[in-house]
Amino acid sequence: MGDNGRVSEQRVAQAIRATPRAGFLPAEQRAYADRDVPLRLSAGQTNSQPSTVAAMLELLDVPVGARVLDVGAGSGWTTAILAELVGPQGWVLGLELLPELAQWGAANLAAVARPWARIETAEPGRLGRAAEGPYDRILVSAMADTLPDELVEQLTDEGMLVVPVAGAMARVTRRPSADPLIERSGAYRFVPLR
């Protein structure tokens, strides 16, 4: 993993500690916030288990000051953690396809007072939001069948995308004069990316 891996692991752990999961769960699920399991939200959506969130964020290696897109923002928990990682010098846009979930996630995010982050409803049939890119980092919390090229195109040169694809986690680094570098790890289950 190297020194950079350890630094990323420590930064992610600190950001998660600074962003208690309970504040991003429905009232009936808050008692289970400390369990390392996915928890139900609404409309078939889940709040990912903390170890999975940590693994994804460590792979994403988010620098302070980065511009980040969070696809499948759900309850707002990952958007809030990303906001902690980028700090006020950065900027985070969370997108959620279900309008009522996006509204609830935005309210949860507002409660942690990180105004450099926001959650909005995603446009149906379109991945990401190219008009606000390019992004230094993109996190996707839904399973794609194939690599979502539409999101790769929204990265800066040397920008990174972490997305579950066909059961494995993929880290994609966009390179200016070569095909993207794709690294795969682990076995994961998520709701489908749509």
Backbone hydrogen bonds, N-H to C=O, Kabsch-Sander energy under -0.5 kcal/mol:
donor,donor_aa,acceptor,acceptor_aa,energy
5,G,1,M,-1.0
6,R,2,G,-1.7
7,V,3,D,-2.6
8,S,4,N,-2.5
9,E,5,G,-2.5
10,Q,6,R,-2.5
11,R,7,V,-2.6
12,V,8,S,-2.6
13,A,9,E,-2.3
14,Q,10,Q,-2.2
15,A,11,R,-2.3
16,I,12,V,-2.5
17,R,13,A,-2.2
18,A,14,Q,-1.9
19,T,16,I,-1.4
23,G,20,P,-1.0
24,F,21,R,-2.6
25,L,22,A,-1.5
29,Q,26,P,-2.2
30,R,26,P,-0.9
30,R,27,A,-0.7
32,Y,29,Q,-2.0
33,A,30,R,-1.7
35,R,32,Y,-2.0
37,V,35,R,-1.8
39,L,47,N,-2.2
41,L,45,Q,-2.7
45,Q,42,S,-2.3
47,N,39,L,-3.3
48,S,46,T,-0.6
52,T,49,Q,-0.8
53,V,49,Q,-2.1
54,A,50,P,-2.8
55,A,51,S,-2.2
56,M,52,T,-2.5
57,L,53,V,-2.5
58,E,54,A,-2.4
59,L,55,A,-2.1
60,L,56,M,-2.0
61,D,57,L,-1.5
62,V,57,L,-0.5
65,G,86,V,-2.7
66,A,63,P,-1.6
68,V,66,A,-0.6
68,V,91,W,-2.8
69,L,137,R,-2.2
70,D,93,L,-3.1
71,V,69,L,-0.6
71,V,139,L,-3.2
72,G,70,D,-0.5
72,G,95,L,-2.4
73,A,95,L,-2.4
76,G,73,A,-2.6
80,A,76,G,-2.5
81,I,77,W,-2.3
82,L,78,T,-2.8
83,A,79,T,-2.2
84,E,80,A,-1.8
85,L,81,I,-2.1
86,V,82,L,-2.5
87,G,83,A,-1.9
90,G,87,G,-2.2
91,W,66,A,-2.2
92,V,116,W,-2.1
93,L,68,V,-2.5
94,G,92,V,-0.5
94,G,118,R,-3.4
95,L,70,D,-3.0
96,E,120,E,-2.0
102,A,98,L,-2.7
103,Q,99,P,-2.3
104,W,100,E,-1.9
105,G,101,L,-3.0
106,A,102,A,-2.4
107,A,103,Q,-1.8
108,N,104,W,-2.3
109,L,105,G,-2.5
110,A,106,A,-2.4
111,A,107,A,-1.4
112,V,108,N,-0.5
112,V,109,L,-1.5
113,A,110,A,-1.4
114,R,109,L,-0.5
117,A,114,R,-1.9
118,R,92,V,-1.8
120,E,94,G,-2.7
122,A,96,E,-2.2
125,G,194,R,-0.6
126,R,123,E,-1.9
132,E,129,R,-1.7
133,G,130,A,-1.3
135,Y,154,Q,-2.8
136,D,67,R,-2.2
137,R,67,R,-1.7
138,I,160,M,-2.2
139,L,69,L,-2.6
140,V,162,V,-2.2
141,S,71,V,-2.5
143,M,191,V,-3.1
144,A,164,P,-2.9
149,D,147,L,-1.5
151,L,148,P,-1.5
152,V,148,P,-1.6
153,E,149,D,-2.4
154,Q,151,L,-1.3
155,L,152,V,-1.6
156,T,135,Y,-2.5
158,E,174,R,-2.8
159,G,156,T,-2.4
160,M,136,D,-2.2
161,L,172,V,-2.5
162,V,138,I,-2.5
163,V,170,A,-2.3
165,V,168,A,-3.3
166,A,144,A,-2.8
168,A,165,V,-1.9
169,M,185,S,-2.9
170,A,163,V,-2.4
171,R,183,E,-3.1
172,V,161,L,-3.2
172,V,170,A,-0.5
173,T,181,L,-2.6
174,R,159,G,-2.6
174,R,172,V,-0.5
178,A,175,R,-0.8
181,L,173,T,-2.5
182,I,180,P,-0.5
183,E,171,R,-2.5
183,E,181,L,-0.5
185,S,169,M,-2.3
188,Y,167,G,-2.4
193,L,143,M,-3.3
